[in-house]
Amino acid sequence: MRDPGLDPQTYETSWVLRRRAVFGTLAFCAAGIVYLLIWGEDTRLNETIANGLMLVGGSVVLGYCGFAAMDDRSKRSSYVAYRSTVMTKTGRVDDPDA
């Protein structure tokens, strides 16, 4: 069976595995907060646990969006650098260093 997380042509990981990890973490955080809301006593420990779960959930969402933007940007810059190198060597583009 083919691995859904790895493209054998480019050896890039797919966003499928990243989404699974993010949604799993967010579900865990939400379940912990709901548990504390329904059955948790009003103690300082439960308050700290709830704050920690919200911090983890927020960090995961921020990291998911931020690293996606960074990944897309690095792919674009790599492609531009590759294309400029290829085009310069073919003589189709003026080389300012030549």
N, CA and C of each residue as an Amber inpcrd file, in Angstrom:
protein
   294
   0.8370000  -1.1730000   0.0000000   0.0000000   0.0000000   0.0000000
   0.8870000   1.2430000   0.0000000   0.4640000   2.2520000  -0.7330000
   1.2460000   3.4790000  -0.8660000   1.1150000   4.3420000   0.3790000
   2.2370000   4.9160000   0.7950000   2.2510000   5.8040000   1.9540000
   1.6440000   7.1500000   1.5590000   0.5680000   7.6150000   2.2420000
  -0.0530000   8.8700000   1.8370000   0.7670000  10.0870000   2.2180000
   1.7940000   9.9060000   3.0160000   2.5420000  11.0580000   3.4980000
   3.7910000  11.3780000   2.7170000   4.1670000  10.5620000   1.7280000
   5.4130000  10.7960000   1.0210000   5.1880000  10.6450000  -0.4760000
   5.5650000  11.6580000  -1.2310000   5.4740000  11.6130000  -2.6760000
   6.7890000  11.0330000  -3.2010000   6.7580000   9.8520000  -3.8270000
   8.0200000   9.2280000  -4.2620000   8.7080000   9.9890000  -5.3880000
   7.9800000  10.8390000  -6.1000000   8.5960000  11.6120000  -7.1790000
   9.5040000  12.7130000  -6.6260000   9.0550000  13.4000000  -5.5800000
   9.7930000  14.5540000  -5.0730000  10.3120000  14.3480000  -3.6570000
   9.9350000  13.2670000  -3.0100000  10.2940000  12.9830000  -1.6210000
   9.8470000  14.0920000  -0.6710000   8.7050000  14.6780000  -0.9640000
   8.1350000  15.6910000  -0.0870000   7.0520000  15.0520000   0.7620000
   6.9670000  15.4970000   1.9880000   5.8900000  15.0080000   2.8330000
   4.6110000  15.7390000   2.4770000   3.5250000  15.0390000   2.6040000
   2.2300000  15.5970000   2.2800000   1.6570000  16.3260000   3.4910000
   0.6990000  17.1930000   3.2300000   0.0340000  17.8870000   4.3190000
  -0.9630000  16.9790000   5.0230000  -1.2000000  15.7810000   4.4920000
  -2.1380000  14.8480000   5.1360000  -1.6450000  14.4760000   6.5290000
  -0.3870000  14.1400000   6.6520000   0.1460000  13.7520000   7.9610000
   0.1940000  14.9380000   8.9140000   0.4950000  16.1070000   8.3810000
   0.5250000  17.2990000   9.2310000  -0.8700000  17.6250000   9.7520000
  -1.8670000  17.5060000   8.8840000  -3.2490000  17.7640000   9.3200000
  -3.6790000  16.7710000  10.3960000  -3.3120000  15.5220000  10.2270000
  -3.6620000  14.5150000  11.2340000  -3.0710000  14.8740000  12.5860000
  -1.8150000  15.2750000  12.5890000  -1.1620000  15.6310000  13.8510000
  -1.8090000  16.8640000  14.4740000  -2.1110000  17.8620000  13.6640000
  -2.7140000  19.0950000  14.1850000  -4.1110000  18.8300000  14.7120000
  -4.9340000  18.1540000  13.9350000  -6.3030000  17.9100000  14.3790000
  -6.3540000  16.9700000  15.5760000  -5.4420000  16.0160000  15.6330000
  -5.3750000  15.1470000  16.8030000  -5.0080000  15.9100000  18.0660000
  -4.0420000  16.8040000  17.9420000  -3.6410000  17.6250000  19.0910000
  -4.7670000  18.5440000  19.5250000  -5.4410000  19.1740000  18.5590000
  -6.5520000  20.0640000  18.8970000  -7.7160000  19.3030000  19.5300000
  -7.9730000  18.0810000  19.0610000  -9.0370000  17.2730000  19.6640000
  -8.6780000  16.9090000  21.1030000  -7.4240000  16.5760000  21.3500000
  -6.9800000  16.2590000  22.7080000  -7.1440000  17.4690000  23.6240000
  -6.7240000  18.6380000  23.1400000  -6.8500000  19.8580000  23.9470000
  -8.3140000  20.1760000  24.2370000  -9.1520000  20.0600000  23.2220000
 -10.5750000  20.3450000  23.4110000 -11.2140000  19.3510000  24.3830000
 -10.8480000  18.0810000  24.2670000 -11.4070000  17.0760000  25.1740000
 -10.9790000  17.3500000  26.6170000  -9.7340000  17.7400000  26.8090000
  -9.2590000  18.0560000  28.1570000  -9.9820000  19.2540000  28.7470000
 -10.2120000  20.2790000  27.9420000 -10.9100000  21.4690000  28.4320000
 -12.3750000  21.1680000  28.7210000 -13.0180000  20.3950000  27.8550000
 -14.4230000  20.0230000  28.1020000 -14.5320000  19.1850000  29.3660000
 -13.6140000  18.2560000  29.5580000 -13.6230000  17.4460000  30.7740000
 -13.5140000  18.3330000  32.0160000 -12.5880000  19.2830000  31.9680000
 -12.4190000  20.1730000  33.1260000 -13.6350000  21.0630000  33.3420000
 -14.2850000  21.4750000  32.2650000 -15.4870000  22.3020000  32.4030000
 -16.6400000  21.5420000  33.0430000 -16.7970000  20.2760000  32.6660000
 -17.9490000  19.5060000  33.1500000 -17.6720000  18.8700000  34.5070000
 -16.5590000  18.1730000  34.6430000 -16.3150000  17.3940000  35.8560000
 -15.2080000  17.9480000  36.7510000 -14.4880000  18.9280000  36.2920000
 -13.3680000  19.4360000  37.0720000 -13.8120000  20.3570000  38.1980000
 -13.1300000  20.2660000  39.3080000 -13.4070000  21.1650000  40.4190000
 -12.6910000  22.4910000  40.1680000 -13.1530000  23.5190000  40.8620000
 -12.5750000  24.8430000  40.6890000 -11.3320000  24.9690000  41.5710000
 -10.2340000  24.3870000  41.0800000  -8.9760000  24.4500000  41.8250000
  -7.9210000  25.1460000  40.9730000  -6.8740000  25.5200000  41.6350000
  -5.7740000  26.1900000  40.9450000  -5.0950000  25.2540000  39.9520000
  -5.0030000  23.9750000  40.2770000  -4.3830000  22.9940000  39.3860000
  -5.1760000  22.8550000  38.0950000  -6.4960000  22.7270000  38.2010000
  -7.3270000  22.6000000  37.0040000  -7.2660000  23.8620000  36.1410000
  -7.1710000  25.0090000  36.7940000  -7.0390000  26.2610000  36.0430000
  -5.7290000  26.2810000  35.2550000  -4.6590000  25.8210000  35.8760000
  -3.3640000  25.7780000  35.2030000  -3.3700000  24.7790000  34.0520000
  -4.0100000  23.6420000  34.2550000  -4.1030000  22.6360000  33.1890000
  -4.8990000  23.1960000  32.0120000  -6.0090000  23.8700000  32.2790000
  -6.8180000  24.4500000  31.2050000  -6.0300000  25.5230000  30.4500000
  -5.3160000  26.3630000  31.1720000  -4.4930000  27.3790000  30.5080000
  -3.4150000  26.7380000  29.6360000  -2.8150000  25.6820000  30.1290000
  -1.7960000  24.9750000  29.3520000  -2.3610000  24.3510000  28.0910000
  -3.5530000  23.7540000  28.2060000  -4.1830000  23.1520000  27.0340000
  -4.5370000  24.2030000  25.9860000  -5.0190000  25.3640000  26.4350000
  -5.3250000  26.4360000  25.4880000  -4.0560000  26.9700000  24.8330000
  -2.9810000  27.0520000  25.6020000  -1.7090000  27.5070000  25.0490000
  -1.1730000  26.5220000  24.0100000  -1.2690000  25.2410000  24.3070000
  -0.8150000  24.2230000  23.3550000  -1.6560000  24.2870000  22.0810000
  -2.9780000  24.3860000  22.2260000  -3.8450000  24.4690000  21.0510000
  -3.5560000  25.6930000  20.2020000  -3.3800000  26.8340000  20.8460000
  -3.0610000  28.0500000  20.1050000  -1.7110000  27.9720000  19.4180000
  -0.7470000  27.3840000  20.0890000   0.5860000  27.2370000  19.4990000
   0.5630000  26.3040000  18.2930000  -0.2250000  25.2550000  18.3720000
  -0.3280000  24.3210000  17.2500000  -0.9530000  25.0050000  16.0380000
  -2.0110000  25.7780000  16.2530000  -2.6520000  26.4780000  15.1390000
  -1.6990000  27.5140000  14.5430000  -1.0350000  28.2800000  15.3850000
  -0.0870000  29.2800000  14.9030000   1.0600000  28.6220000  14.1430000
   1.5780000  27.5390000  14.6770000   2.6590000  26.8300000  13.9940000
   2.2110000  26.2260000  12.6840000   1.0160000  25.6830000  12.6500000
   0.4730000  25.0740000  11.4260000   0.3550000  26.1240000  10.3280000
  -0.1920000  27.2820000  10.6430000  -0.3490000  28.3440000   9.6410000
   0.9900000  28.9850000   9.3030000   1.8030000  29.2640000  10.3010000
   3.0840000  29.9200000  10.0680000   4.0550000  29.0580000   9.2900000
   4.1480000  27.7850000   9.6450000   5.0690000  26.9160000   8.9240000
   4.5750000  26.6060000   7.5240000   3.2740000  26.6420000   7.3050000
   2.7440000  26.4620000   5.9560000   3.1730000  27.6200000   5.0740000
   3.0690000  28.8300000   5.5910000   3.4880000  30.0000000   4.8210000
   4.9910000  29.9620000   4.5510000   5.7730000  29.5830000   5.5450000
   7.2200000  29.5090000   5.3820000   7.5940000  28.4230000   4.3690000
   6.9080000  27.2910000   4.4150000   7.1800000  26.1940000   3.4950000
   6.8690000  26.6180000   2.0620000   5.7340000  27.2680000   1.8580000
   5.3700000  27.7290000   0.5220000   6.3690000  28.7680000   0.0110000
   6.7930000  29.6620000   0.8780000   7.7440000  30.6970000   0.4710000
   9.0870000  30.0860000   0.0770000   9.5600000  29.1130000   0.8590000
  10.8490000  28.5050000   0.5350000  10.7700000  27.7150000  -0.7640000
   9.6250000  27.0800000  -1.0320000   9.4650000  26.3620000  -2.3040000
   9.4950000  27.3280000  -3.4740000   8.8150000  28.4800000  -3.3190000
   8.8120000  29.4700000  -4.3960000  10.2150000  30.0130000  -4.6430000
  10.9410000  30.3470000  -3.5870000  12.2860000  30.9080000  -3.7640000
  13.2350000  29.8620000  -4.3460000  13.0710000  28.6050000  -3.9760000
  13.9040000  27.5460000  -4.5490000  13.6310000  27.3950000  -6.0360000
  12.3630000  27.4570000  -6.3980000  11.9880000  27.3140000  -7.7990000
  12.5340000  28.4820000  -8.6160000  12.4240000  29.6910000  -8.0770000
  12.9310000  30.8690000  -8.7860000  14.4480000  30.7700000  -8.9520000
  15.1500000  30.3530000  -7.9270000  16.6080000  30.2130000  -8.0250000
  16.9780000  29.1450000  -9.0410000  16.2580000  28.0460000  -9.0500000
  16.5220000  26.9680000 -10.0090000  16.2840000  27.4500000 -11.4280000
  15.1380000  28.0910000 -11.6480000  14.8130000  28.5520000 -12.9990000
  15.8030000  29.6070000 -13.4870000  16.2220000  30.5130000 -12.6200000
  17.1720000  31.5410000 -13.0630000  18.5180000  30.9150000 -13.4090000
  18.9240000  29.8850000 -12.6620000  20.1850000  29.2020000 -12.9610000
  20.0850000  28.4730000 -14.2930000  18.9980000  27.7830000 -14.5080000
  18.8140000  27.0220000 -15.7520000  18.7370000  27.9720000 -16.9420000
  17.9630000  29.0500000 -16.7900000  17.7970000  29.9760000 -17.9040000
  19.0820000  30.7340000 -18.2090000  19.8810000  31.0500000 -17.2120000
  21.1380000  31.7630000 -17.4270000  22.1150000  30.8870000 -18.2090000
  22.1510000  29.6100000 -17.8980000  23.0830000  28.7050000 -18.5750000
  22.6680000  28.4300000 -20.0140000  21.4110000  28.6000000 -20.3480000
  20.9600000  28.3510000 -21.7160000  21.1910000  29.5520000 -22.6090000
  21.4960000  30.7000000 -22.0230000  21.7220000  31.8910000 -22.8230000
  20.4490000  32.6630000 -23.1260000  19.3230000  32.2410000 -22.6150000
  18.0620000  32.9300000 -22.8750000  17.8900000  34.1660000 -22.0030000
  18.6620000  34.2450000 -20.9310000  18.5730000  35.3610000 -20.0050000
  19.9610000  36.0010000 -19.9220000  20.0100000  37.3170000 -19.8980000
  21.2940000  37.9920000 -19.7670000  21.8870000  37.7100000 -18.4030000
  23.1620000  37.3680000 -18.4020000  23.8710000  37.1150000 -17.1590000
  24.6610000  38.3550000 -16.7900000  24.2970000  39.0550000 -15.7100000
  25.0100000  40.2800000 -15.3780000  26.4380000  40.0340000 -14.8930000
  26.7430000  38.8160000 -14.4860000  28.0930000  38.5090000 -13.9850000
  29.0410000  38.0890000 -15.0890000  28.5370000  37.8690000 -16.2830000
  29.3950000  37.3540000 -17.3820000  30.1340000  38.4720000 -18.0840000
